[in-house]
């Protein structure tokens, strides 16, 4: 697969050399100066994981303004799945920009929007008739999925889960579980949002063997007894939780959630903003457990770095909304749609679904071997190129966010961009571009595992 990624078919424009290079400390002097200037220009509410300014990127490398080549284990938070400058994406965007940049699909139509919708209808789980609508961001798409479910069912209530993350808008931050930094001080929140415990095998109080059934019992009690199933429009779940810590619920639990929704006429919404578009070794994470949602939400990796999101689902549910009820000025922008078509082309040409599985086959044994006997590592988990390490206080399951922060900081100093996540801030997540060469992946893994061996 690596050889294929290096063929002429995948030579990115001005693609940086695929090797980690440290010319200065990280961050370097140019980045530090620009970050200092930025502090006086932009709101302090905009946090930064690593104060480094990037001037170009490609493959698995980010090149900063000081000339450092950083290994990218973040992909812009699961966005640049096909790389930051994939040739098909660049070519299609250039062609589209030369023709037109915007008309608003609600005013006049264009083919790109329809073509992206056709791809989503064909490739999302389930053989039923589907329709799609496009938006700009994941949070916007989640909100619209809720709108569609409420109209279709004539019910108000929405059920979400512990550790969930769905966005930063009023409705989606209400649906999000974690308070700081996403919700604190931003209330009052949206009404009719309810939260059930998620089946989190590593942290379930009575152990992983009881996790699925006990969590399902709690969900059924919430829906049937506390809310009333006849009041419940939608259950919104991430097949693998993202910001919450890359938590994989048991397959029996996801199937039970789907069964409960079907029994009571509740719309099941899968939030695949982070997990979708080849990231987990399937085109959509729902496929791993045979989950067929009524509506599925996509964004992030959908358009290779341009803002685009979608809601795809059962045709009769999608058509419940009257004309004019969906859309937005920039929703389904033609340039973003062109980028998405380039993403689809790249995934097919390079078989990136299989490549995600290959990344897991390389990375997981390295992570598990380094974790063995290390008391700081509670669990290695994930699917495909969506992997995580949860850190705990040795001898316990008490979250160790300071250890995760130390590991991340050590990686950053060595030129490997990693991200912290989890409700307790104690998880390091790996989201490498699927076009990252094997030797670069192994180098980044060596830096990561060495950083926690030194705790």
Long-range contacts (C-beta under 8 A, 24 or more apart in sequence): 1-350, 1-351, 1-354, 1-355, 1-358, 1-438, 2-437, 2-438, 2-439, 4-350, 5-59, 5-350, 5-435, 5-437, 6-437, 9-87, 9-349, 10-86, 10-87, 10-346, 10-349, 10-350, 10-435, 11-87, 12-58, 12-59, 12-83, 12-84, 12-85, 12-86, 12-87, 12-90, 13-58, 13-85, 13-87, 13-90, 14-56, 14-58, 14-85, 15-58, 15-59, 15-85, 16-56, 16-57, 16-58, 16-59, 16-61, 16-63, 16-69, 17-61, 17-69, 18-59, 18-60, 18-61, 18-436, 18-437, 18-439, 18-440, 19-61, 19-69, 19-440, 19-443, 20-61, 20-69, 20-70, 20-71, 20-414, 20-415, 20-416, 20-440, 20-443, 20-444, 20-447, 21-67, 21-68, 21-69, 21-415, 22-68, 22-69, 22-414, 22-415, 23-66, 23-67, 23-68, 24-66, 24-67, 24-68, 25-413, 26-50, 26-52, 26-68, 26-70, 26-412, 26-413, 26-414, 26-415, 27-51, 27-52, 27-64, 27-66, 28-52, 28-64, 28-65, 28-66, 28-67, 28-68, 29-66, 30-64, 30-65, 30-66, 31-64, 31-65, 31-66, 34-65, 47-181, 49-74, 49-408, 49-417, 49-419, 49-420, 50-412, 50-417, 56-84, 56-85, 57-83, 57-84, 57-85, 58-83, 58-84, 58-85, 59-83, 59-433, 59-435, 59-436, 59-437, 59-440, 60-432, 60-433, 60-435, 60-436, 60-437, 60-440, 60-441, 60-444, 61-440, 62-417, 68-415, 69-415, 70-415, 70-416, 70-417, 71-415, 71-416, 71-417, 71-436, 71-440, 71-443, 71-444, 71-447, 72-417, 72-432, 72-433, 72-436, 73-411, 73-416, 73-417, 73-418, 73-419, 73-430, 73-431, 73-432, 73-444, 73-448, 74-417, 74-418, 74-419, 74-431, 75-301, 75-431, 75-432, 75-433, 76-305, 77-274, 77-300, 77-419, 77-431, 78-242, 78-274, 78-275, 78-279, 78-300, 78-301, 78-386, 78-431, 79-300, 79-301, 79-304, 79-305, 80-301, 80-304, 80-305, 80-433, 81-277, 81-278, 81-279, 81-300, 81-301, 81-304, 81-343, 81-347, 81-352, 81-385, 81-433, 81-434, 82-301, 82-304, 82-342, 82-343, 82-346, 82-347, 82-350, 82-352, 82-433, 82-434, 82-435, 83-304, 83-346, 83-433, 83-435, 84-305, 84-433, 86-304, 86-342, 86-343, 86-346, 86-435, 87-346, 88-342, 88-343, 88-345, 88-346, 88-349, 89-304, 89-305, 89-339, 89-342, 89-343, 89-346, 90-342, 91-342, 92-338, 92-339, 92-341, 92-342, 92-345, 93-306, 93-335, 93-338, 93-339, 93-342, 95-338, 96-334, 96-335, 96-337, 96-338, 97-335, 100-334, 101-333, 101-334, 101-335, 102-330, 102-333, 102-334, 102-335, 103-334, 104-329, 104-330, 105-134, 105-327, 105-331, 105-332, 106-324, 106-327, 106-328, 106-329, 106-331, 110-334, 110-337, 112-334, 112-337, 112-338, 112-340, 112-341, 113-332, 113-334, 113-337, 115-337, 115-341, 116-308, 116-310, 116-332, 116-337, 116-340, 116-341, 117-310, 117-312, 119-340, 119-341, 119-344, 120-298, 120-310, 120-312, 121-312, 123-283, 123-284, 124-284, 124-296, 124-298, 124-312, 125-284, 125-286, 125-287, 125-291, 125-292, 125-293, 125-296, 126-292, 126-293, 126-314, 128-292, 128-314, 128-315, 129-314, 129-315, 129-316, 130-312, 130-313, 130-314, 130-315, 130-318, 131-312, 131-313, 131-315, 131-318, 131-319, 132-310, 132-311, 132-312, 132-313, 132-318, 133-310, 133-311, 133-318, 133-326, 133-327, 133-331, 133-332, 134-308, 134-309, 134-310, 134-331, 134-332, 134-337, 135-299, 135-308, 135-309, 135-310, 135-311, 135-328, 135-331, 135-332, 136-307, 136-308, 136-309, 136-328, 136-330, 136-331, 136-333, 136-336, 137-167, 137-299, 137-307, 137-309, 138-166, 138-167, 138-271, 138-273, 138-274, 138-297, 138-299, 138-300, 138-309, 139-166, 139-167, 139-168, 139-169, 139-172, 140-167, 140-169, 140-309, 140-328, 140-331, 141-273, 141-297, 141-298, 141-299, 141-309, 141-310, 141-311, 142-166, 142-167, 142-171, 142-172, 142-175, 142-236, 142-269, 142-271, 142-273, 142-297, 143-167, 143-169, 143-171, 143-172, 144-311, 144-326, 145-234, 145-236, 145-269, 145-295, 145-297, 145-311, 145-313, 146-171, 146-233, 146-234, 146-236, 146-269, 147-321, 147-325, 147-326, 148-267, 148-295, 148-311, 148-313, 148-317, 148-318, 148-320, 148-321, 148-326, 149-233, 149-234, 149-267, 149-269, 149-294, 149-295, 149-317, 150-233, 150-234, 151-320, 151-321, 151-325, 152-233, 152-267, 152-316, 152-317, 152-320, 152-321, 153-232, 153-233, 153-234, 153-265, 153-266, 153-267, 155-230, 155-231, 155-232, 155-233, 156-191, 156-192, 156-231, 156-233, 157-192, 157-193, 157-194, 157-227, 157-228, 157-231, 157-232, 157-233, 158-192, 158-193, 158-194, 158-232, 158-233, 158-234, 158-235, 158-236, 159-194, 159-195, 159-196, 159-219, 159-222, 159-223, 159-227, 159-232, 159-234, 159-235, 159-236, 159-266, 160-193, 160-194, 160-195, 160-196, 160-236, 160-237, 161-195, 161-196, 161-197, 161-198, 161-237, 161-238, 161-241, 162-195, 162-196, 162-197, 162-198, 162-200, 162-244, 162-423, 163-198, 163-200, 163-241, 163-244, 163-245, 163-247, 163-422, 163-423, 164-195, 164-198, 164-236, 164-237, 164-238, 164-241, 164-244, 164-271, 165-238, 165-241, 165-242, 165-243, 165-244, 166-236, 166-271, 175-236, 176-243, 177-244, 177-423, 178-243, 178-244, 178-423, 194-222, 194-226, 194-227, 196-222, 196-223, 198-241, 198-244, 198-247, 198-249, 199-249, 199-250, 199-253, 200-247, 200-249, 201-248, 201-249, 201-250, 202-247, 202-378, 202-379, 202-381, 202-390, 202-397, 203-397, 208-250, 211-250, 211-253, 212-249, 212-250, 212-252, 212-253, 212-256, 213-252, 215-249, 215-253, 216-253, 216-256, 216-257, 216-260, 219-256, 219-257, 219-260, 220-260, 223-260, 223-264, 223-266, 224-264, 229-264, 229-265, 229-266, 230-264, 232-264, 232-266, 233-266, 233-267, 234-266, 234-267, 234-268, 234-269, 234-295, 235-260, 235-261, 235-266, 235-267, 235-268, 235-269, 236-269, 236-271, 237-268, 237-269, 237-270, 237-271, 238-270, 238-271, 238-272, 238-274, 238-275, 239-270, 239-272, 239-275, 239-284, 239-285, 239-286, 239-288, 239-289, 239-291, 240-274, 240-275, 240-280, 240-285, 240-382, 240-383, 240-386, 242-273, 242-274, 242-275, 242-421, 243-274, 243-421, 243-422, 244-421, 244-422, 244-423, 245-388, 245-390, 245-421, 245-422, 245-423, 245-424, 245-426, 245-427, 245-429, 246-381, 246-382, 246-386, 246-387, 246-388, 246-421, 246-427, 246-429, 247-381, 248-381, 248-382, 248-383, 251-288, 251-289, 251-290, 254-289, 254-291, 255-289, 255-290, 255-291, 258-291, 258-292, 258-293, 261-294, 267-294, 267-295, 267-317, 268-293, 268-294, 268-295, 269-293, 269-294, 269-295, 269-296, 269-297, 270-295, 270-296, 270-297, 271-297, 272-296, 272-297, 272-298, 273-297, 273-298, 273-299, 273-300, 273-309, 274-300, 274-386, 275-386, 276-300, 276-301, 276-302, 277-301, 277-302, 277-343, 277-347, 278-347, 278-352, 278-353, 278-355, 278-356, 278-384, 278-434, 279-356, 279-384, 279-385, 279-386, 279-431, 279-434, 280-356, 280-382, 280-383, 280-384, 280-385, 280-386, 281-353, 281-354, 281-356, 281-357, 281-360, 281-383, 281-384, 281-385, 282-353, 282-384, 283-353, 285-383, 285-386, 288-383, 301-343, 302-340, 302-343, 303-336, 303-337, 303-339, 303-340, 303-343, 304-339, 304-340, 304-342, 304-343, 304-346, 305-339, 306-333, 306-335, 306-336, 306-339, 306-340, 307-333, 307-336, 308-332, 308-333, 308-336, 308-337, 308-339, 308-340, 350-434, 350-435, 352-434, 352-435, 355-385, 355-434, 355-435, 356-384, 356-385, 356-386, 356-434, 357-384, 359-384, 359-385, 359-432, 359-434, 359-436, 359-441, 360-384, 360-385, 360-387, 362-438, 362-441, 362-442, 362-445, 363-387, 363-430, 363-441, 363-445, 366-442, 366-445, 366-446, 366-449, 367-445, 367-448, 367-449, 370-449, 370-452, 370-453, 371-452, 374-452, 374-453, 374-455, 376-400, 376-403, 376-452, 376-455, 377-452, 382-430, 385-430, 385-431, 385-432, 385-434, 386-429, 386-430, 386-431, 387-429, 387-430, 388-421, 388-427, 388-428, 388-429, 388-430, 389-427, 389-428, 389-452, 390-422, 390-426, 390-427, 391-426, 391-427, 391-428, 391-452, 392-426, 399-424, 399-425, 399-426, 400-426, 401-425, 401-426, 403-452, 403-455, 404-428, 406-451, 406-455, 407-448, 407-451, 407-452, 407-455, 410-447, 410-451, 410-454, 411-447, 411-448, 411-451, 414-447, 414-451, 415-447, 416-444, 416-447, 416-448, 418-448
